[in-house]
């Protein structure tokens, strides 16, 4: 049965923008494309250019290095599927300060919307996460339920996974890399290694 | 054969905080020493493609990680390595098992392609054939860190 997708990506992300305090937010692919225009926080790391599937391990590394910080990784479903084993690594790490948000649009959006393998399979991402040992895994198909539950699920000790079923972006979907990743990392690191703290 | 205790002691002396690894049959002998080290956290990943961004995140967060994989794992994780070492310019150091190096006339293509691949990436490396060579690993690590460049130590192996 095809997944029901009713949320716009930017609406789903705006819920996070509104919730966000001093959490580290790592974005990749389509989420990075939008987040760059929605947030200008020093603890934003727009992981562009990235390696597909690298966002979750990168965020896990930050979470382990800075256990007093709440780290949120926003990954596309295509990237997530490229490194499913990372869920086991995350689970084994017991990083309570890590939240993974999967933007589940069913397509490789930034290459033009080609379907994922999940288009012909009934795949339950939270089910996979729970089976891998993550203590928190939930899915949201509409904006109202996501808005209603976001602060609660966000605040739970992780590692956690939130599956957001969103409508694919079909226009202006391409991702343009912002300038100088090393410079952005240097600024991010300076902000990260400061004194402020956040808790999941 | 290089004892795990020597490796763990050496890495601790270099300030390594985390080892991110997938071992092979040679590197695997180091597991107990690394796992029981007081100063090193041993992180097991499921595929080598996770190891590079995980180590990068640790380094961005102020830690001093090191990656340990077999050369086949390096082949497998090429894009992740490329992104971290060259796009993000995170100067990670890795210890890489050089499969079949010690087997003369080996037909193992992992041996055949190892150094050409590293040379293609332009990553400086040293060959470590015994415990006597470990000081070369230390000096290579230190020079790479001082120059903020990635670097590898290839561990000569004689079995698959």
Interface residues (C-beta under 8 A of the other chain):
Chain A: X45 X49 X50 X51 X52 X53 X54 X55 X57 X58 X59 X60 X61 X62 X63 X64 X65 X66 X83 X85 X86 X88 X89 X92 X93 X181 X182 X185 X188 X189 X192 X193
Chain B: X18 X41 X43 X44 X45 X46 X47 X49 X50 X51 X52 X53 X54 X55 X56 X57 X58 X59 X60 X61 X62 X63 X65 X79 X80 X82 X83 X84 X87 X88 X89 X90
